[in-house]
Each structure stands twice: as structure tokens, then as C-alpha cells.
Amino acid sequence: MAETDVNLVEMLSVLAEPTRIKILECISREGELCAKDILPMFAITQPTLSHHLNLLIDNKILTSRKEGRFVFYKVDRKSMEALRKLIDSFTEPPVVGKIKKTQVSSKSAEKKPVLKKSSSVPLPKTVIASPDLEEIKKNKKKKKSDKKKKDKDKKKKK
């Protein structure tokens, strides 16, 4: 298996976690997001989100850029295109006469592992449906305006 194929298989392994698929879906839909915008969409802690984001970055599924205190995440289109091509190759009709069948002895197959097991990828967990990003933004604005009103009331009382 070529090095590129191993990388693509590792990408698929990372994407086997439903939470990461949802994170990727949210970022892809919005184009670019920072962790503070992603976190409210999930019933997970900030360290857990950071873990998922780091795995997605380490496996070249996401890219990141820092702007001030915030890190913005974006889908790595080049890697996604390579992954898409791999998956598309499974649906292409076979070309007659192009592939030669070779016989592999059972001893040589046992000695060479096809894919090394990645210990950094945890088992999948249950995913909670994520709310719409626009809904979250509206709720944040409402909370801010409510807080401002409370602050004004406190000042008036003093």
C-alpha cells in the first residue's frame, strides 16, 4: 500500500467518529469557524472538542490559522479531494486486462501488516444532534442584550 493510501485510510479512521463528521460538516457548511462557535453545537467539553479538532488537523482533514486569541478552522480541500477520488475509485467499472491476478502465500501475508493500528483514534461515541449555527448566534446576541439590561438595572439601583 502506498504512503498516500495509508494516509487516506488513517483519514477514514479519524472520520469514523460521528462527532468528528458533525464537526467537519459544520465547518464545511460555514467555510471557517473558531472553536468558540463550534462548541455550543455539541454536548461536549472544550478539551474534548480540542482533542477532536487536533486529530482532524493532524490527519490533514482541517487546516487552522490563528488570528489574535482565536484559531479558525477550515476544511483542507486538497485532502478531501484525494479522499473523494479514493472513494470514487471503488465505483468505477473494472477495466478488463489491466489488473493481473497474483498469488500471495499465506506466510508473507502474515508477516506484513496491511495497516498499522492507530492508537490516537478513540472508539466512536454517541452523537447528539447539533442545532443550527444561526440559531446559536441569535441566542448569544439575546444573552448579551439580557446581560446589558441586567447591568443597567444594577447601576440604577446603586
LINDAVEN-V590421 format. One record per run of one state. SS is the DSSP state (H for helix, E for strand, L for the rest). FROM is the first residue (numbers start at 1). TO is the last residue. If there is no record, write none. Layout:
BEGIN
SS,FROM,TO / SS,FROM,TO
END
This chain:
BEGIN
L,1,2 / H,3,14 / L,15,17 / H,18,30 / L,31,32 / E,33,34 / H,35,39 / L,40,45 / H,46,58 / L,59,61 / E,62,67 / L,68,69 / E,70,75 / L,76,76 / H,77,89 / L,90,105 / H,106,111 / L,112,132 / H,133,157 / L,158,158
END
